């Protein structure tokens, strides 16, 4: 993975579960999006697994083992571990996966492509996948930024992400250059908070990496504005964010 200005071994690892955890509703939406792609054979690899929020869910639907690959020691050590979990944790990067060739049936990666050397990662995904295995990329690409609710209160964060996030087209190009066939793109609305007040509580953990890259004053100003908006009448509706799924099949 490319170097990052975000210190994932620091405070963000301790707060990640509180600020980025998946609600039951969000998990249900995610399952509907990916269940058709779950393989009958081979490991499922979660690349850039963070604290394992998706790896744990994959463990509940996968017929075989789930391997969580995460470069940050802080994120790995902050991952909750439940009895009976089949998730195996390994240090590694998208460009150098610690797995044997053709050992995986599915490679999954969520919200991490901005840290990839895309061509190197796609080549490595192809190496570890069995023939015709799937690669699933889950991300909020710049073309859906207008629908990301929290950007309304943190415009400085949006400006950062507009510069660092790859486009869906560039991800597709990189994977096709590595021999993958593009199967399609779909957008899934994930319920991230019950209302704006709950969204503010989540964002207060500052566990979205971009929020650590803006100044403390900008963060405090945005959070205050969001809480003020949340206190207005008729602002008790659930908050949804768009998540884009790109699906590829290996040679």
Secondary structure, DSSP 8 states (H G I E B T S, - for coil): ----SS-TTTHHHHHHHHHH---HHHHHHHHHHHGGG--SSSEEEEET-TTTHHHHHHHHH-SS-EEEE-S-HHHHHTS---TT--EEEE--BTTB-SS-TT-EEEEEEES-GGGS-HHHHHHHHHHHEEEEEEEEEEE--GGGGGG-GGGGT-HHHHHHHHHHS--HHHHHHHHHHTT-EEEEEEEEEEEEESSHHHHHHHHTT--SGGGGTS-HHHHHHHHHHHHHHHTSTT--S-EEEEEEEEEEE--
